[in-house]
Structures are given as structure tokens and as C-alpha cells.
Amino acid sequence: MREAQQTAGTTGLGRKGEERAALTLEAAGLGIIARNVRSPRGEVDIVAMDGETLVFVEVKAWSAYGIENLRYGLNSGKQRRIIETAKYFLSSHRKYNGKAVRFDVVFIGKEAVTHLASAFMERV
């Protein structure tokens, strides 16, 4: 039972974090296209447009850890799943093909929201 309560609390924190992240991105001039995009390989929290650049955003909302621990929550496996989901999104939304693509992270900490543009890139 405790595990179910923890999951519900974590999910609630994540949803609130995603909402704060979306508001932060919109305030910075990005247009939100989609949220919680799922593919067989993973999920992208937010998809947005920044001018002519398509931005895939991972939101990390942590109450106990600081931004210095971000590397643990956004390891190479997580990055690969986000990139694969971005490719899946592009394959089903062809109107965005040919756009520049960027991968951002919005970190929701105890006291601040930090937007890290171009936080990682696809490795070839």
C-alpha cells in the first residue's frame, strides 16, 4: 500500500512539475505542441516550437535532489529513449520533418525552475 501511495505522490509531483515547466516554456516564448508523447520506446514530457526549432523537453521535478544530481535521472539510456520517442513523433507528424530539433530539460527544484536548452543531443 505504501508503494502505491508513493507512486501516486510521485505522479502528482510529476504532473505539477510538467505544468510549471509548460508555463515556464510559454513565458519564454515557446509554443506547446504536445504533452506526454508516448512511443513503444519511451515518453517525451513536452514537445514545443521555439521559432523554427522543434524542441523535445524532459521535465525533472525533484523535491529531494538538486540539479547537480540531474545526471542520475537523465542517463544515456533515458536520453536514448527520449530520442527514439522524438523519432517516433516525427514519423507520425511529418509536417515537422526538416525542422531543426533540440533536446531540452526543465528542472523543477524546491525553489526554482531551470530551463536547460540543448541539454543533450543525438549521438551518431
Residue pairs with C-beta under 8 A, 6 or more apart in sequence:
13 61
13 63
14 59
14 61
16 61
17 59
17 60
17 61
17 106
17 108
18 35
18 36
18 45
18 46
18 59
18 61
20 61
20 108
20 113
21 45
21 46
21 57
21 59
21 61
21 106
21 108
21 113
22 32
22 35
22 46
24 106
24 113
24 115
25 32
25 46
25 48
25 57
25 106
25 115
26 32
28 115
29 50
30 48
30 49
30 50
30 55
31 48
31 49
32 46
32 47
32 48
33 47
33 48
33 49
33 54
34 46
34 47
34 89
35 45
35 46
35 47
36 43
36 44
36 45
37 43
37 44
37 47
37 85
37 88
37 89
38 85
39 84
39 85
39 88
39 89
40 88
41 81
41 84
41 85
41 88
42 78
42 81
42 82
42 84
42 85
43 81
43 82
43 85
44 56
44 57
44 58
44 82
44 85
44 86
44 89
45 57
45 58
45 59
46 55
46 56
46 57
46 59
46 106
47 54
47 55
47 56
47 57
47 89
48 54
48 55
48 57
49 55
50 102
52 99
52 100
53 99
53 100
53 101
53 102
54 90
54 96
54 99
54 100
54 101
54 102
55 101
55 102
55 103
55 104
55 117
56 82
56 85
56 86
56 89
56 101
56 102
56 103
56 104
57 103
57 104
57 105
57 106
58 74
58 78
58 82
58 103
58 104
58 105
58 106
58 119
59 105
59 106
59 108
60 70
60 73
60 74
60 105
60 106
60 107
60 108
61 108
62 69
62 73
62 107
62 108
62 109
63 110
65 72
65 73
66 109
67 107
67 109
67 114
70 105
70 107
74 105
74 119
74 120
79 103
79 120
82 103
83 103
83 122
86 101
86 103
89 96
90 96
90 97
90 101
102 117
102 118
103 118
103 119
103 120
103 121
103 122
104 115
104 116
104 117
104 118
104 119
105 115
105 116
105 119
105 120
106 113
106 114
106 115
106 116
107 113
107 114
107 116
